[in-house]
Amino acid sequence: MPRRYRNEPIYTGAITVGRLLFGVLGVKLRVAGRDHLPLEGGAVIAITHFGYLEFAIVEWVTWLANKRRIRFMAKKGAFKGWPLGALMRNMKHIPVDRAAGAHAYDEAIEALRKGELIGVFPEGTVRCSFEVQRIKAGAVRLAQEAGVPVIPVAV
């Protein structure tokens, strides 16, 4: 049985709006391997990064599978301003300073040890080529240090 999380109205609202938007746009999911998503405990969700919406698709699939939320690691610039920055902060995503990422790394380790799902983009940046780029080692390092699995996801 999935672990029940505290009420997070901002996150729940964002998921609802995203699902409605995908419905209006006619997005159809074709999912394989959903059973690899853990029902409880921490895990690193390592996702390919071709655009700016795949995080929402992965969140949607995860929510449908087990009602768990993903705390995404994202560049710190995404946390500035309103409304995006306010949403990112309220949804407890983790800001990453690419020049000095130790704080984000430590925050992710702590969250993983508390049983959170952490979403990372091992390519490090958006690539619009639809070809997976060179993968950085951070996702595996996080998982290894926290003692949790890595769940690879291709969108």
C-alpha positions in Angstrom: 0.0 0.0 0.0 1.4 3.4 -0.9 2.6 5.6 2.0 0.1 8.5 2.6 1.7 11.9 2.4 0.7 15.0 4.3 -1.7 17.3 2.4 0.2 19.5 0.0 -2.5 21.7 -1.7 -0.1 23.5 -4.0 1.4 20.3 -5.3 -2.0 18.6 -5.6 -3.4 21.6 -7.4 -0.4 21.6 -9.8 -1.0 17.9 -10.6 -4.7 18.5 -11.2 -4.0 21.4 -13.5 -1.4 19.4 -15.4 -3.7 16.5 -15.8 -6.5 18.7 -17.1 -4.1 20.4 -19.5 -2.8 17.1 -20.8 -6.5 16.0 -21.2 -7.4 19.1 -23.2 -4.3 18.7 -25.4 -5.2 15.0 -26.0 -2.0 13.6 -24.5 -2.1 9.8 -24.4 0.1 7.9 -22.1 1.8 4.7 -23.2 3.7 3.5 -20.2 6.0 0.5 -19.7 7.6 -0.4 -16.4 5.3 1.5 -14.1 5.7 -1.4 -11.6 9.3 -0.5 -11.0 8.2 2.7 -9.2 8.6 2.0 -5.4 5.4 2.2 -3.3 7.5 3.5 -0.4 11.0 4.5 0.5 13.4 6.8 -1.3 14.5 6.4 -4.9 16.3 8.5 -7.5 14.1 8.9 -10.7 16.7 9.6 -13.5 14.8 11.1 -16.5 15.9 12.0 -20.0 15.7 15.7 -20.7 14.5 16.8 -24.1 12.3 19.7 -23.2 10.5 21.5 -20.3 7.5 19.3 -19.8 8.8 15.8 -19.3 8.9 16.3 -15.6 5.1 16.8 -15.6 4.6 13.6 -17.6 6.8 11.6 -15.2 5.0 13.2 -12.2 1.6 12.3 -13.8 2.6 8.7 -14.4 4.0 8.4 -10.8 0.9 9.9 -9.3 -1.4 7.6 -11.2 0.8 4.6 -10.2 1.2 5.2 -6.5 0.1 8.7 -5.4 3.7 9.7 -4.6 5.2 13.1 -5.3 8.6 13.7 -6.8 10.9 16.4 -5.5 12.8 17.5 -8.7 16.3 18.9 -8.7 16.3 22.0 -11.0 18.6 24.9 -11.8 18.2 27.6 -9.2 17.0 30.2 -11.8 13.7 28.3 -12.0 13.0 29.2 -8.4 13.0 32.9 -9.0 10.0 35.0 -9.6 6.3 34.4 -9.7 4.5 32.1 -10.4 7.0 29.5 -11.4 9.4 30.2 -8.6 6.7 30.2 -6.0 5.4 26.9 -7.3 8.8 25.3 -7.3 9.5 26.4 -3.7 6.0 25.4 -2.4 6.3 22.0 -4.1 9.6 21.5 -2.2 11.7 21.0 -5.3 15.5 21.3 -4.8 17.3 24.3 -6.4 20.7 23.4 -7.9 23.5 26.0 -8.2 25.5 24.5 -11.0 28.6 26.3 -9.9 28.3 25.1 -6.3 26.0 22.1 -6.0 27.0 20.7 -2.6 24.0 22.2 -0.8 21.5 20.7 -3.3 23.3 17.3 -3.1 23.1 17.3 0.7 19.4 18.3 0.6 18.6 15.5 -1.9 20.5 12.9 0.2 18.5 14.0 3.3 15.2 13.8 1.4 16.1 10.3 0.0 16.9 9.1 3.4 13.5 10.3 4.6 11.8 8.2 1.9 11.3 10.9 -0.8 11.4 10.3 -4.6 14.0 12.7 -6.1 13.8 13.5 -9.8 17.0 14.3 -11.6 18.0 14.9 -15.2 21.4 13.2 -15.6 22.1 14.9 -18.9 22.3 18.1 -16.9 20.4 20.3 -19.3 17.7 20.3 -21.9 18.7 18.7 -25.3 16.1 19.2 -28.0 17.8 16.6 -30.3 15.7 13.7 -28.8 19.0 11.8 -28.4 20.2 11.0 -25.0 23.4 13.0 -24.3 26.3 12.1 -22.1 25.1 11.1 -18.7 26.6 12.7 -15.5 27.2 10.6 -12.5 25.2 12.6 -9.9 22.1 10.4 -10.0 24.1 7.2 -9.3 26.2 9.0 -6.6 23.0 10.2 -4.8 21.4 6.7 -4.9 24.6 5.0 -3.7 25.2 7.4 -0.8 21.5 7.3 0.3 21.2 3.5 -0.2 18.2 3.8 -2.6 17.6 2.5 -6.1 17.9 4.4 -9.3 14.8 4.2 -11.6 15.8 5.2 -15.2 13.0 6.8 -17.1 13.0 7.7 -20.8 10.2 10.0 -22.1 
